[in-house]
Amino acid sequence: YGLRITIRIFPTFLLFVTIFAFVLLPRNLYFLFISLSLCKALTYSVHDPAEEVLYMPTSDSIKFRAKFWIDVVGQRVAKAVGSAINNYAGSVEGIVIYGSLPSVVASIALWLACYQVGILFDGLIQSGDVVGFEKEELVLGVEMTNLEDNEEAKDTMTNHNHDDDDSPLFRDPEEELSPPTIAGVDRVSL
């Protein structure tokens, strides 16, 4: 099915659970316990791995920045908003009254975002484009040009110290090695 369908599994399940929990089966603890357990299982088994796959068509710097905003800032803000709604509601009845609309709206927004991201991801994979690559390429090109213009940097790179060339890392693989000796005793051939 591909990522476009896979990334929508969790938001679809979350939307159904939200509607059932707040509209059809309010205050049913058995349903809430089972549905939250299934939501956690889907988060770890489907949603989080699919989210990581979304970073494939991005450059390293864009991936680093996006992961920070999503994993750190986005999750903390979402938890703070949910906590504020729970504190404002005060009781189970209040959570059903005040928490139902934000939960349904957030579930629908997540589903729409995953739908759009899945389509964009498929387009990027088919075209072979990498998000943020042009900008990095331009910056690296400028840095390489500046390095090539700098004579001192050129000399440092071409005339490096060759004292370490005797180490086994720099030896010629075709060169024969002398057999090792053990405590000063030469190897005896049988």
N, C-alpha and C positions, 0 to 999 in steps of 0.2 A: 504493500500500500504506500509506502514511502513516509517521509517525515510530515508531509502536509496533512495526512490523516492521523498519524500517530500523535502529533502534538495537540490534536483536538480531543483525544480520548479523556484526559484528565478534566479539562474545562466542561465537557459535556456531562461527565459523571457528577462533577461538582454542582452544575446547574440543576440537574435532577434531584440531587440530595438536598440542595437548598430549598427548592420548591416543595419537596416532600416534607422536609423538617419544619418549615415555617407555615405552610398552607394546609397540606393534607394530613400530616401526623404531628401537630405541635405538641411539645412536651412529652414525647414518647422516648424514654431513655434508652430502651433496647435498640430502636432504630438509629438514634444518634450515636450510640456506642459502635454499632456495626458499621454504619456509614463512615464515621470518622476513622475507624481502623482501615477500611477499604481506601479511603482518600489518602491516608498516610502511605499505604502500600503502593498505590498508584503513583504517588509523588516520587517515591524512591525508585520504583521499578520502571516507570514509563516517562514521567514528565521531566525529571532531572536529567536523565541521559539524553532525551530528545533536546533539551535546552542546551546541553553541551555540544551536540552535533550542530546546532545553529551557529556556533562560532567558527565552523570550518571555513566558510568563504570570507573570513575577516583577517586582516593583518594582525600581527602580534600586539602592536600598540593599541589598536582599536579594541581588540579582545580584552586587553588588560583594563582599559578604561570602562568598557561596557560591563565587565564582570564586577568591577567595583560599584558602579551605580546600581546594578541589578541586585547583586548579592548582599551588599552592605547597606546602601542607602534605601533602596526600594523595599527590602524586607523589613527594615527597622521602622520605616514610615508606615507600612501596612500594619505591623503589629501595634504601633502606637495608636493608629486610628481605630483598630478593633478594640483595643483596651479602653479608649475614650468612650466608645459606644457602649461597651459593657458597664463602665463606671456610671455613665449617664443613665442607663436603663435601671440599674440598681437591683432588679429582681428578675426571676424567670419570666414573669408576665411582661415586664418591661422590655426584656431582651426580645421576646416574640413580637412585641409591638414596634419597638424602635430599631431592632436589628434585622428585621425581615427585609425591608426595602433596601438598605445598603448592601446586604448580602446578595440579594437577587441582582442588583445593579452591578456589583463587582463581578459576579459570576458571568453575567452577559458580556461585560466589558472584557473579561479575560478570554472568553470564547471568541469574541470578534477579533481581539488582538492576535490570538493564536491562528485564526483563520487567515488573517492578512499576512502574518509572518510566514506561514507555511507557503503561501503563494509567492511571496518575495524570495524565500529561500530557494524554491524550485527554479525560479527565474535566474537567480544568481548561479546556481549549479549548472544549469543548461548553457548559460552564456560563458561560464568560466571566469567571470569577474571576481575580484577580491576587493572587499570593502576596505578603503583606507590605503590600498597598495600604491596608488598614484602619488599620494602625498608623501609617503615614506620614501618612495623611489626618488622623488624630487629632492627631499632633504638629504638622502644618502648621496645623490649625484652632486649636490653642492658641496658636501663634506669631502667627497673624493676629489673633486676639482680643486678645492682648497688644499688638500694634502698633496696633490700632484704639483701645485704651484709652489709649495714650500720646499726649498732646496735642502734645508736642514733635515726635514722629515725624510726626504728621499735618501740622503746620505745615511741616516740612522737605519733605515730599512735595508739598504743594500750592503752596508759595511758593518753588519752586526758582528759581535764577538764570536769566533769559532772555537773557543776553548771547550765548549761542551760537546764537540763533535766526536770525542772519544767514547762517549757513553754508548751503551748498547742500543739506545733508541735511534741513533744516527748512523749505525753501521750499515754497510752494504750487505744485503741479504745473500749475495753470491759469494761473499768472502767466507773462507773457511775459518772456523773457530778452533782454537787449540783445546784439546780435551781438558776437562777440569782436573785439578789435583786435590787430593784429600790430605790435609795436614802435611803438606810438603812432600807426599809420596806420589811418585808418578804412577800413572795407570799401567797395569801389567796386562799384556795381551796373552790370551790363552791359546 
